Amino acid sequence: MFNNVFGSWFKLFHSAHPEKATSTTGVAFVLNKNYLDVGNTREYELIPGRALMLVIPWHKGKFLVILNVYAPNHPK
């Protein structure tokens, strides 16, 4: 759905929880295609549904590395 509506402007990288793929659990990044080289961005799913890392080409041969971690807490 996201790619059908916004796919020409944005790139979605996501990792869903393996046991709850239809729920809203997991982690995601949304990158703007006008500002970042999403075609050469590398994605690493470190822990499915919990930790996702992106390595984005930056400038002068350098890379930007970002990590998205979901750490659940106790409901109380």
Secondary structure as the mmCIF struct_conf table of DSSP 4:
data_model
#
loop_
_struct_conf.conf_type_id
_struct_conf.id
_struct_conf.beg_label_comp_id
_struct_conf.beg_label_asym_id
_struct_conf.beg_label_seq_id
_struct_conf.end_label_comp_id
_struct_conf.end_label_asym_id
_struct_conf.end_label_seq_id
HELX_RH_AL_P HELX_RH_AL_P1 PHE A 2 PHE A 6
TURN_TY1_P TURN_TY1_P1 GLY A 7 TRP A 9
STRN STRN1 PHE A 10 ALA A 16
TURN_TY1_P TURN_TY1_P2 PRO A 18 GLU A 19
TURN_TY1_P TURN_TY1_P3 ALA A 21 THR A 22
BEND BEND1 SER A 23 THR A 24
STRN STRN2 GLY A 26 ASN A 32
TURN_TY1_P TURN_TY1_P4 LYS A 33 TYR A 35
BEND BEND2 LEU A 36 LEU A 36
HELX_RH_3T_P HELX_RH_3T_P1 VAL A 38 ASN A 40
STRN STRN3 ARG A 42 ILE A 47
TURN_TY1_P TURN_TY1_P5 PRO A 48 ARG A 50
STRN STRN4 ALA A 51 PRO A 57
BEND BEND3 HIS A 59 HIS A 59
TURN_TY1_P TURN_TY1_P6 LYS A 60 GLY A 61
STRN STRN5 PHE A 63 VAL A 69
#
